[in-house]
Amino acid sequence: MADYKKPDYWQLKARKEGYPARSVYKLQEMDEKFGLLKPGKAFRVLDLGAAPGSWSLYVLRKMRGSVFLAAADISPLSRQYDAGLFNGDNFCFIQGDITDPAVRDSILAQGPYHLIISDAAPATTGNRFIDTTRSLELAEAVAAYTESALTSGGNLVIKVFQGGDVSALLKRLRTLFKSAKSYKPEACRSESFETYYLALGKK
């Protein structure tokens, strides 16, 4: 069994560069490969399942003042490394369950968005069937936001746990976007069954 308590290369790199989690390098790789973040004062991003905040920090640091970012999570964001970025006028954090109607209304009120990103994952149990099922439910909740919150031509990134009926979600995304594919960044643990769905160019 892998020792997740022992810091690996990516965790140490994250600490050194001022991010609360190693997941930032997954987004960075996908951004650099697929051109997810496009400079422009009107560019709007939605980060669902944002805690502890590495993806939000990456977006704000890379785009500086040329982006508006809304983020949502049940848990609060870590303020260890943000250096005031989470206090900016171009950032809005909504704490709550993204499936809650009131939270959803608050999220939609800040849109529409050009990019939706989600590294959300359920609390894992160790039972792969249960974990995969919960991950799929969460990913489907994220995907549902694309219909009303994502602009035409917009892009989507969702984390999923491989297994079960997860391929059905990819098929659905291919009907909503010009292209959709599975992609596993280098920073994912080799033994992990997580991957990401990238859906590009909302129809």
C-alpha positions as CSV (number, residue, x, y, z in Angstrom):
1,M,0.0,0.0,0.0
2,A,1.3,3.5,-0.9
3,D,2.4,5.7,2.0
4,Y,0.4,8.9,1.3
5,K,1.6,10.5,4.5
6,K,5.1,10.7,3.2
7,P,5.6,13.8,1.0
8,D,6.4,13.0,-2.6
9,Y,8.0,15.2,-5.3
10,W,4.8,17.0,-6.2
11,Q,3.8,17.7,-2.6
12,L,7.2,19.1,-1.8
13,K,7.1,21.2,-5.0
14,A,3.7,22.6,-4.0
15,R,4.9,23.6,-0.6
16,K,7.9,25.3,-2.1
17,E,5.9,27.2,-4.7
18,G,3.1,28.2,-2.2
19,Y,0.2,25.9,-3.0
20,P,-1.8,23.9,-0.4
21,A,-2.0,20.8,-2.5
22,R,-0.1,18.9,-5.2
23,S,-3.2,18.9,-7.4
24,V,-2.2,22.3,-8.8
25,Y,0.3,20.6,-11.2
26,K,-2.5,18.5,-12.7
27,L,-4.4,21.7,-13.7
28,Q,-1.1,23.4,-14.8
29,E,-0.3,20.5,-17.2
30,M,-3.8,20.4,-18.7
31,D,-3.8,24.2,-19.0
32,E,-0.5,24.2,-20.8
33,K,-1.5,21.3,-23.1
34,F,-5.0,22.4,-24.0
35,G,-4.9,26.2,-23.5
36,L,-7.7,26.3,-20.9
37,L,-7.0,29.8,-19.5
38,K,-7.2,32.5,-22.1
39,P,-6.1,36.1,-21.2
40,G,-8.8,38.7,-21.4
41,K,-10.5,41.0,-19.0
42,A,-13.9,39.4,-19.6
43,F,-12.7,35.8,-19.0
44,R,-14.7,34.1,-16.2
45,V,-13.9,30.8,-14.5
46,L,-15.8,28.6,-12.1
47,D,-14.0,26.3,-9.7
48,L,-16.3,23.6,-8.2
49,G,-15.0,21.7,-5.3
50,A,-12.3,24.3,-4.8
51,A,-10.9,23.5,-1.3
52,P,-8.2,23.7,-0.2
53,G,-7.7,26.2,-3.0
54,S,-4.7,25.2,-5.2
55,W,-6.6,25.4,-8.5
56,S,-8.1,28.7,-7.6
57,L,-4.7,30.1,-6.7
58,Y,-3.2,28.9,-9.9
59,V,-5.9,30.7,-11.9
60,L,-5.6,33.9,-10.0
61,R,-1.8,33.9,-10.1
62,K,-1.6,33.1,-13.8
63,M,-4.3,35.4,-15.0
64,R,-3.6,38.2,-12.5
65,G,-6.3,40.9,-13.0
66,S,-7.6,39.6,-16.3
67,V,-10.0,37.0,-14.9
68,F,-13.1,36.8,-12.7
69,L,-13.1,33.5,-10.6
70,A,-16.0,32.1,-8.7
71,A,-15.2,29.1,-6.4
72,A,-17.5,26.8,-4.4
73,D,-16.9,24.1,-1.8
74,I,-18.5,22.7,1.3
75,S,-15.2,23.3,3.1
76,P,-13.4,26.7,3.5
77,L,-10.3,27.5,1.4
78,S,-6.9,27.5,3.0
79,R,-5.5,31.0,3.5
80,Q,-2.0,29.9,4.1
81,Y,-0.6,30.9,0.7
82,D,-3.1,33.2,-1.0
83,A,-1.4,36.5,0.1
84,G,-4.6,38.4,-0.2
85,L,-5.7,37.0,-3.6
86,F,-8.8,35.6,-2.1
87,N,-9.8,39.1,-1.0
88,G,-9.7,40.6,-4.5
89,D,-12.7,42.0,-6.3
90,N,-12.2,39.4,-9.1
91,F,-12.8,36.5,-6.7
92,C,-15.9,35.2,-5.1
93,F,-16.1,32.1,-2.8
94,I,-19.4,30.4,-2.1
95,Q,-19.3,27.9,0.8
96,G,-21.9,25.2,0.5
97,D,-23.0,22.0,-1.4
98,I,-23.0,22.6,-5.1
99,T,-26.2,20.6,-5.4
100,D,-28.0,22.8,-3.0
101,P,-30.5,25.1,-4.9
102,A,-29.5,28.2,-3.0
103,V,-25.8,27.6,-3.6
104,R,-26.5,26.8,-7.3
105,D,-28.4,30.1,-7.6
106,S,-25.5,32.0,-6.1
107,I,-23.0,30.3,-8.5
108,L,-25.2,31.0,-11.5
109,A,-25.6,34.7,-10.5
110,Q,-21.8,35.2,-10.9
111,G,-21.8,33.7,-14.4
112,P,-21.9,32.8,-17.2
113,Y,-18.4,31.3,-17.3
114,H,-16.0,30.5,-20.1
115,L,-14.3,27.7,-18.2
116,I,-15.5,25.3,-15.5
117,I,-12.9,23.3,-13.6
118,S,-13.5,20.7,-10.9
119,D,-11.1,18.7,-8.8
120,A,-13.9,17.6,-6.5
121,A,-13.8,14.1,-5.0
122,P,-16.0,12.4,-2.5
123,A,-14.8,11.3,0.9
124,T,-13.3,7.9,0.0
125,T,-14.3,4.7,1.9
126,G,-11.7,2.3,0.4
127,N,-14.5,0.4,-1.3
128,R,-13.9,1.1,-5.0
129,F,-17.5,0.5,-6.1
130,I,-18.9,3.0,-3.5
131,D,-16.1,5.5,-4.2
132,T,-16.6,5.3,-8.0
133,T,-20.4,5.7,-7.7
134,R,-20.0,8.7,-5.4
135,S,-17.4,10.2,-7.7
136,L,-19.7,9.8,-10.7
137,E,-22.6,11.4,-8.9
138,L,-20.4,14.4,-8.1
139,A,-19.0,14.6,-11.6
140,E,-22.6,14.5,-13.0
141,A,-23.5,17.4,-10.7
142,V,-20.6,19.4,-12.0
143,A,-21.5,18.5,-15.6
144,A,-25.0,19.7,-15.0
145,Y,-23.7,23.3,-14.5
146,T,-22.4,23.4,-18.1
147,E,-26.0,23.6,-19.5
148,S,-26.9,26.8,-17.7
149,A,-23.5,28.3,-16.5
150,L,-21.1,27.7,-19.4
151,T,-20.9,30.0,-22.5
152,S,-21.0,28.7,-26.0
153,G,-17.5,27.6,-26.9
154,G,-16.6,27.2,-23.3
155,N,-14.5,24.4,-21.8
156,L,-14.9,21.9,-18.9
157,V,-12.5,19.9,-16.7
158,I,-13.9,17.3,-14.3
159,K,-12.1,14.7,-12.1
160,V,-13.6,11.2,-12.2
161,F,-12.8,7.9,-10.6
162,Q,-12.4,5.2,-13.3
163,G,-14.9,2.4,-13.2
164,G,-18.6,1.7,-13.1
165,D,-20.7,3.8,-15.6
166,V,-18.3,6.7,-15.8
167,S,-17.9,6.1,-19.6
168,A,-21.6,7.1,-20.0
169,L,-20.7,10.6,-18.7
170,L,-18.0,10.9,-21.3
171,K,-20.4,9.9,-24.0
172,R,-22.9,12.6,-22.8
173,L,-20.2,15.2,-22.8
174,R,-19.4,14.3,-26.4
175,T,-23.0,15.3,-27.3
176,L,-22.6,18.7,-25.5
177,F,-19.1,19.6,-26.7
178,K,-17.2,19.5,-29.9
179,S,-14.7,17.1,-28.3
180,A,-14.4,15.3,-25.0
181,K,-11.6,13.0,-23.8
182,S,-10.1,11.3,-20.8
183,Y,-6.7,12.6,-19.7
184,K,-4.4,11.6,-16.8
185,P,-1.8,14.2,-15.8
186,E,1.6,13.2,-14.7
187,A,1.1,14.5,-11.2
188,C,-1.6,11.9,-10.6
189,R,-0.4,9.1,-8.4
190,S,0.4,6.1,-10.5
191,E,-1.7,3.8,-8.3
192,S,-4.7,6.2,-8.3
193,F,-7.8,5.4,-10.4
194,E,-8.6,9.1,-10.8
195,T,-8.5,10.7,-14.2
196,Y,-9.9,13.8,-15.8
197,Y,-12.5,14.4,-18.5
198,L,-11.7,17.4,-20.7
199,A,-14.7,18.7,-22.7
200,L,-13.7,21.4,-25.2
201,G,-15.9,23.8,-27.2
202,K,-19.5,23.7,-25.8
203,K,-21.9,23.5,-28.7
